[in-house]
Amino acid sequence: MSQLEPESTESESDSPYKMSLSLNVLNHLGLNLYSNVPAVLSEAVANAWDADAENVDVDIYPDEEKIVIVDDGQGMDAEDVNERYLRVGYRRRRDDERSNRTPIHDRPVMGRKGIGKLSLLSVAETVDVYTAKDGDHNGFRMQLSEIQRAIGEEESSSGVQQQQYVPTPLDDFPDEFTEGTKIVLTDLTKRVHTTEHALRKRLARRFSILGTEYDFTVRINGEEVTATDRDYFHKVQFLWTFEDHHYRDLCRDSKLEAHEEREGKTPDGYKVSGWIGTVEKPSDLVEDYPGHDTEADDLNKISLMVRGRMAKPDLLESVNDSRMFSKYLVGEIHADFLDYDDQEDIATSNREDVVKEDPRYQELLDFLRIQLSHIAGKWNDLRNQQASREARQIGIVDMWYESLAPEQRERAQSLLGKISRMSVKDESDRRELFKYGILAFENLKYQEKIDSIGDLTEADGRTISRTLSDLDDVESSQHQQMVSHRKEVVDAFLCRVEEKGVDDKTFVHLREHPWLLNPAWEQSPVDEELQKTVENYLSEAGHFDGDDVDESSIRCVRAASGYTLVALRHPTEPANSGLHDLVDTFEDALEHGLEEEGYDTQFADVVFVVPDTETWSELEGLLKKRGVVVKKYEDLLRETSRVYQSRTSNDSRNGRVSRLLDQIDDGDVFD
């Protein structure tokens, strides 16, 4: 490659030491600079911007494995080609003969390292360059194989003589091409079978200076690339903008629900602009391209833009924020202060990252963390508000909300929002969440009123009466919900017993939850004392040492007519005449317990709960003659179901809350 030799001073020629550069440095600087076509096209577009071009046309020919890039910029004469374009590492911003702003449009130039043009050779074997400036036409060809051959020859030599690469001149200069630069990439080494639409998106996301506003138009196969081609503005639900608030206009009104304008200054006063948005659900930030065998694109990023060009694809990886809201984020942050001409270059060699330890970058991260903390709090409130509005589309829920006092609505809004946002398998589950959420809210509301009763005056008697009445309503509603769910559980056990009988697992559940068999068989404190006395008697008599009695299957309960000892018989227990002695033992134990506790022994019964089997049916009559009440598990479950059904049907205490929950139970209100 053509390279100008600097003039040597007398001291340099006398020195026994000298530094030289190997042609092999091209391998590290540019030939493998990028791994994808959009990144390479970005370098060509950036060069066109620096050349004051107003139009850039990128034409892709997948079948021919060819890409053509044409711009109408200033072009290059022979001196420009050799001293600047073919000079690896040429740094325009250090060239005293050229301004750091373009002569026609006064643009801040993007180029800095002077190696971007080498990236063309990372996607194509052959690069033809045609350029024209003030009537001076130049054309040359660079071939990857020739450069690699020169590198190989250099490595195989003694190392003293460095090789040069000389591009091949081209004589077939296009007649119609009079100003600007045309680059033709052929023998592509990277796939270009992505759709034009996908390529347009990727290029649009790498530049923010596209369009008539900047006198800079980029077209792919004749179709202009615009900001909307970034394909994420229409997904934004909540938006925060910094200094430049026109991003609001790019969002879809039907989707955008909130927008906040924020100041764009770092802690030390550097200017920052751009936007950060959140989407409705994380899946909105995942996209793929049908027919293209690459990984899906993840848009859950905040891109860093410097001088209108992407400098780092994702700032989020540097802040390491694991809060839930971060999965919903997308955005662009513009920080030109990272690339001031009089400061060191912060970009890494591949132009896809920055030096993370640089104080300027750390300053930007401080700004970003402050903004993200603000957004996190706002996001949660906005999501609750949005979800609450959706919940209030359900008429009965909205009626309940409107019935609340103004000071209660903020908490209610948060509650409805959280319920609406919960992930459920079935909408019937959400109905249950609404019911119990509203019931819990009502319970808390009246608890607060009760706490304030002590401060009320005699004149507030009506308030006290209303509070107690409302509390009765809440308690009635809670009772109804409990009874309703108990009936559902009892019915489920009844179906199981009817189908399979009482197996071992079912027996254990019935033993541990006696209300399944009879709502009255739940223990109360007085029954617990009687229970202990009876158990002690049976234990002293040695009846817990064998298989005839299991203490967990014995329960002493207080019935309307007196006291009852309930004995749940195991489904595998043999039904034989030995039960007579067991009946005597139970009767003695119950009588002893009642006497010890000072209770009347006149109304005391023993109840055997047995499986519905032929053997037990034969013994049922004999047991009844002994005064034992015999109940079957299936019959008790059926009776209990009827009891709970009766309680829900005949509850005359239904108030406002109870009616509300009943209406939520009605599926029609959720249609």
N, C-alpha and C positions, 0 to 999 in steps of 0.2 A: 504494500500500500504506500502511496506517495506520502512522504514525510519531509518537512523542512528541517534542516539542520541548524541549530542556533550557532551564532558566531562565538568563537572561543576567545577568551581573554588571554593575555600573555601569561598570567599566573596559572590559568587552567592548563595551558599547553605544557608548562613546565612541571605540573604536578604528576607524580608517579601513579595517581589514582584517578579513576573515572567511573561513572555510573552509566550503564547501558540498559536499554529495555528490550526484552525479547519479544518477537512477534507472537509468541505463545500467550502473551498477556491478553490477546484478543479472546482466547478461550474463556478466560475468567471474567473479562469485562463485558462482552456482548454476545458472543456466539451462542451462549447458553443462558442469556439474560432472562428470557421469559419462556413459559411453557404453554402459552395459549395465544390464540389469534387476537382476541380483543385487546390484550395488553400491548401487543406489537402495533396494532392499528392506532392505539392511543399515542404511541411515540410519533407516528407519522402525522397524526392530527395536531399534536403539540408543535411539531416543527412547522406545520402550515400556519398555525396561529402566530408563531414567532416571525414568519415570513410575511405577515400582514395580509394573508389570504382572506378573502371574503367567502369563498366557496371551496368546499372539499367534497369530491365525489369518490366514493369507494364502491367499486363494482366487483362482485364476487362471481366466479365461474366454477362451481363445484365440479362439473364434469371434466373441465379442462385443468383442474387443480391450479387455478390462477386467480390472483387478486390484483386489481389495478387501482391505484390511488392517484388522483389528479387534484392539484390545487392551483388557484389563480393568484398566488402570492408573487413576491418580487423575483423569485427564481435566483439562479446563481450564474455568474460568469466563471471563466476558467480559474481566476484567482480565488474566488469564493470556494470552488470545488476543492482545490488542492489545499488551501490554507485553513479552510474551516470545515467543510464537510468530510473530507478524507483525512483530516488531521484528528486522530484519536485523542480525546481528552481536551479538545479545544473548548475553552471556557469563555463564552461571549461576555459574561458579566465582568470578566477581568480584562477585556479588550478595550484599551483606551481609545481606539479608533471608532468604536461603535457604542451607541447609547444602549442602556439597559431597557429602554422602551422603544417600541417599533416606530418608524418615522411617519407612517401614514395615520394609523389609528391610535397611536400613543398607548399601546398595550404593554403591560409588564411582561417581559419575556418569561417563558416557562423553563427553557433549557438551562442547564447549569453544568453538568458533568462532561458533556460532549461525547457520550458513548451511546446515546439512545438509538442512533441510526444503525448501530451494529445489531440491534435486536431483530432487524429484518431478516438477518441470516439465521435466526433461531427458528424460523418457521418456513423458510424457503431455501432451496439449493441454489437458485439463481435470482439475482436482483438486478434489474435493468433500471437505470436512472436517466431520465431526460429532463433537462432544465434549460430555461431560456431567460435571459435578462438583458434588456437594452440591445436586442439584436444579436447577442452572443449566445449561440446554441451549443450545448455540450451534452454528450451522451456516453455512458460507460456501463459496463457490466461487471458485477462482482459475483464470483462463484465460490460457494462454500468449499467444494472439493479442492479448488486451486489454493485457497487459503490454508486448508488443512494440509495439503501437500507441502506448501512452503514451511509450515510449522514443523512438519515431520523432517524435512531436510535440515532445518535449523537444529533440531534436537539430535540428529544423527551426526552433525558436524562437531568440530572441536569446541564449539561454543564461543569462539572468539569473534567470528563473523556473524552478525545478525542478518536475517533474511528480510527482504522487502516484498510486499505484494503489490503488483501493478495491475489495476483493473484493465479490462479490455475495452478499447474505444468502440463506440457504435456509430455506424454511418447512416442507419435508417431512421433519421430524426423525423418525427411526424410533421408533415407539412402544415397542418392546421394548428399546431401548437406554437404559440408565439410568446407567451409569458407565463411563468410559473414553473411548477415541477410535476413530472409524471413518473411514478414508480410502478414497475411491473414485477410482481412476485410470481415466479413459476417453479415447477417441480417442488410443490409444497411438501413439507415434512410433517405438518400438523393438519388435522382434519378440518375441513371447512363445510361439513355437511350439516352444521347447525342451521336452523331456519333463519332467514333474514330477520324475522321478528325477534328471535332470541339474541342475535348478534347486535341488533339495534338497541335492545334493552341494556346489554352489557356496556356498550359504548356510551349510551346516554348517562349511565350511572357514573362514568369516569370523568365527565365534564359538566361544569355548571355554566359555561360561557357560550352555550349554543343558542342560535336564534337571531332574529333581526335586532334585538336589543343590543347585541354585542357585535353586529355586523359580521357574523360568523355562522355560516350555514354548512352543516355536514349532511350529506345524503348517502344512503346505502342503496345501491341499485335503483337510484332515481328518487327514492322516498326520503324526505327530510327526517332527521333525527331531532326530536324535541324533548323538553323536560318531562312531558307526560309519558314518554317511552320508558321512563324509569320504572313504571308499572307498580308503584307502591303508594302514590299519593291518594288514589281512589280507595285504598284500604284503610286509611287513617281515620280513627274514631275520635281521638283527642289529640290536640296539636298545641305545641309550645314553640313559638318563634323567637329568634334573637336578632334584634335590630332590623333585619330585612324581613318584613311581614307579608310580602307578596306571595309567599308559599301558601298562604290561606286560599288564594285564588286557584291554586292547582288542585285542591282537594275537592271531592265530590260533596255537594251540599247535603245530599240525601244520606250520606254516611257520617260526615263530620258533625259531632255533637257539642264540642267545646273547643275554644281556642283562647290561649292566653299569650299576650305579648310580654316578652321578658327583656331585660337589659342585657346586652352582650359585652360584658367586661370581665376580664380575669381579675383575681385579687390584686395584681400589680398594675391594672389599668390597661392591659392590651385589649384591642378590639376583637370581638368574636361575633360571627353572624351564623345564620343557618336555622335549623329546625330539628325538633325531636317529636316524634309522634308515637302513639300506641294504637294497636289494632284491636279488633274485637276478640279474636282468639289466636293463639300461637300458630295454628295451622295456616292462617292467612299469610304467614311469613315464609312458607315453604312452597317452592314452585319447581316444576320440572318441565322439560320440553319434550313432547311426544316425538318419538322416532329418533331421539338423540341419546346415545348410550353413555352419558356422563352422569355424575352424581347430581342430585337435585340441588338447586341454589337455595341457600339459607339467607333470607333477608333480615334476620334478626341481628342487625348491625347498625352502628353509627359510623358512617364513613367520615374520614378526615379529608377535607378539601383545602388545597393551598394554591393560590393563584388560579382558581377555577378548574383545578385538576385534582383527581384523587391522589392523595399522598399515602394513605393507609386505609385498607378496606374496612377495618373495624377497630374502633376505639374501645369498645366494651371489653375486649380481651385484656386491656391494660388496667381497667378499674376493678375487674373481678367482683362484680355485684351479683350475688346469688339470690336476691330477693325475687319474689314471685313476679313482680311487675316487669322485671328485666326481660322476661321471655316474650313480652309484647312490644318491645321497643324497635323502632327503625328511625333513621334520621341521617342528617348531614351537618357536620360542623365545619365552618370555614374559618381558618386561622392563618391569615397571610403573614402575621408577625413571625411565624416560624421560618419564613424565607425572605427576610430582608436582605437586600444586596450587600450591605456592609457587615453582615454577620456570617459565621461559618455555615456551610451547607449541612442541614440536619437530616437530609434524605440519605438512605442507604444506597448502595450501588445499583440495586435493581429497581429503584424508584417506587417500590411497593411497600416501603416501611420507613420509619424514622429512627433516629438514635434515641432509644428510650431513656438513657441517662441524662440527656440534654436538659438543662434547667428550664428551657422554654417549653419543652414538651411536658415536663412535670407541672409547670404553671397552667398549661391547658387542662391537664388531668384534674388539677384542683378545681378549676372552673366547672368541669364536667361533673365531678362528684357533688358539688354544691347544687347544680341543676337537677341531677338525678334524685337527690334527697328530697328536693322540693316536689318533683314530679311524682315520686313514690307516694307521698301523702295525698296529693291532689288526685292521683289516679284511683286510689282506693275510694275516695269520696265520690268521684265522678262515676265510677263503676256501680257503686251502691245506688246513686241517684238514677242512673240509667236503668238498672235492673228493677229498682223500685217502681219506676214509671211503667215498665212492662208488667210488673205484678199488679199494678193498679188498673190495667186493662181488664182484669177480672172484676166484674161489677161488684160482687159482694165484698171483695177485699178493699176496693176503693171506698165503698160505703163505710166500712170499719175505720179506714184511715181518716176519712172526713169527719167521723164522729169524735175523734180525739181532740184534746185541747192543743192549741198551737205549740205549747212548750213540750208536748209529748211527741209531736210529729217527726222531729229530727231523729229521735231514737227509733221510732217506728219505721221511718224510711230506711235507716241502716239495717234494721231487721229484715224487712222485705227484700232489700237488695241482696243481702247475704243468702237468703233462701233461694231467690231466683237464680243466683250464680252457682249454686251447688250442683255438682254433677250427679245425676240420678239415672238409674236404668229405665225407670218407667215414670210417666207423669203422675201416676197414682201415688208414687212415693213423694212427689213434690206436694201433692194435696195434703198428705199427712204432715209434711214439714210445715206447711202454712197453718194447719190446724193447731199443732202444738206450739208453734212459734207465737201465734196470736194468743193462745191460752196462757203461755208463760208471760207474755207481755202484760196481759190483763191482770194476772196474779201479782206481778211486780208492781203494777200501777196501784192496785188496791192495798198492797202491803205498805206502800208509801203513805197512803191516806190513813191507814190504821196507826202508823207511827206518829202521825200528827194529831191524833185524837186528843192526846193529853194536853195539847196547847189550845184546844178549842174552848170557847166560852159557852155559857148556857144558851146564848142566842144562836149558837151553831148547831142546835139540836137536830134541825132538819138535815144538815150536812152529815151528822153522825148516822142518822137513820138511813140516809141514802147510801152511805159508805158500807154499812153493814148489809144492806139489801144487795148491793152490788157484789159484795164478798160472797154472800150466799149463792149468787148467780155463778160466780167463778168456781166455787167449791162444787156446786151441782154439776157444772160442766166437766170438771175434772173427774167427778164420780161417774158420770155418764161415759166418758171416754174409757175409764178403767173397766167398767162393766161391759162395754161393747167389745173391748179387746179380749177380756176374759172369756166372753162367749165364743169368740173366734177360736181361741185356743182349745176350749172344751170341745167344740165341734170338730176340730182337727183330731183330737184324741179319740172322740167317739167314732169317727170314720175309720181310724186305725184299728180300734178294738173290734168294730163290726167286721172288718176285713180279715184281720189276722189273729184276733183274740188278744189276751193279755200276755205278752211275752215278757221276758226278764227286764228289758230296757224300759218298757212301758210301766211295769210294776214299780221300778225305782222312781220314775218321774211322779207317779201317782202318790207314792209313799211320801216323797219330799214336798209335794204341793197338794195338801189335802183339800184345798178349796176346789180342786178339779172335780172332786167327788161330792162335796157338799159345802156350799159357801159358809155354813155355820161351823165347820170343823177347823177354822183357823184359831190358833192359840190366843188366849188372852192372859194377862198376868196371873189371875186367880187360878186358871187352868194349869198354868205352868207349875205352881206349887203342888197341886193335886197330882200332876204328872210325875213329879219327882218322888212323891210319897209312894205312889203305886209302883214305880220302877224299883225303888229301894226294897219294897216288900217282895216283889218277884225275884229280885236279885238275891236276897237273903234266903229265899226258898229254893234257890238253885235253878230257877227256870230260865236264866239267861246263859247257862253253861252249855246247854245242849242245842238241839235243832228245833225244839218245839216252840220256842218263843224268840222273836227278834225284837229287841227293845225299840228299834226305829220303826217297827210296824205297829206299835201300841200307841194310842193317842187317847188322852182323857179330854173330853169336850163337855161344855155346858150347853145343854139344849133347853128349849122352852119348858119342858116338863121335868127337868132335873139334870142329872149327870149321866154321861155315857162313856163307856170304855169301848173304843173302836179298835178292832183287831183286823188288820189287812192281811189276808192269807195269800201266800205266795202261789203263783200258778202251777208250780211243780210239786207243791206240798201234797202228800197222800191224804185223801179224805177217808179216815177210818174211825173205829169206835174209840180210839185213844183220845179223841177230841173231847170226850165227856169229862175226863180229868182236867183237861185244859180249861174247859168252861168253868168248872168248880174253882180252879185257881184264879181265873180272872174275876169271878164274882167276889171271892174272898178278898182279893187285892183291892178292888174298887170299894168294897164296904169298909175295909180297914183304912184306906186313904181318906174316905169321906169323914170317918169318925175322927181320924187324926187331925184333919183340917177344920173339924167342927161343922161339917155340912150335914144336911138332912139325908139320910140313907134310904128314905122311903121310895124316892123316885130315882132309881139307878138301873141302868140297862147295860147289857153287853151286846154289841153289834159285831157280827162277822161279815166282812166284805169278801166275797168269794168269786172265783172265775166261773163263767157259764159253761160248766162241763157236766157230763152225765153223772159222774161219781158224786159231785157236790149236790146235784139235784136230788139224788137218792137220799142224802143225809139232811137235806133242808128241813123236811118235816120233823125228823127226830130232834134237830137242834131247836126248832121252834117250840117243841113240847118242853124243852128245858128252859124256856123263857128267853132264848137267844133270838135277837132280830137278825135275819139273814138278808143281805143285800148283794146283788150282783154288780160288778164293776160297770158293765154296759148300761144297766138300768140307772145307776147313780149318775153317770155321765149325761144320760139323756134327761134326767130330772134337773140336773144342774143347768143344762143348756136352757131348759124352759124357765127356770128361775131367773136367769140373767136376761132372757128375752122379755120376760114380764117386767123386770125392773126398768129396762130401757123404754118399753112401750107405755108404761103407766106413770112415769116420773112426771108429776104435776108441777115440779118446781122449775121447769124450763123457763129461763129468762133470756135476756138479749144475747149473752155470749153463747148460751146453748143453742139458740136458734141460728146464730152465725155459724157455728161449727157444723150444724146439721146441713146448712146450705152449702158449705164448702164440701161436705161429704157428697152432695148431689153432683154427679159428674157433669151435668148440663152447664153449670156455671163456668167450667173450664173449657168448654167447646168453643 
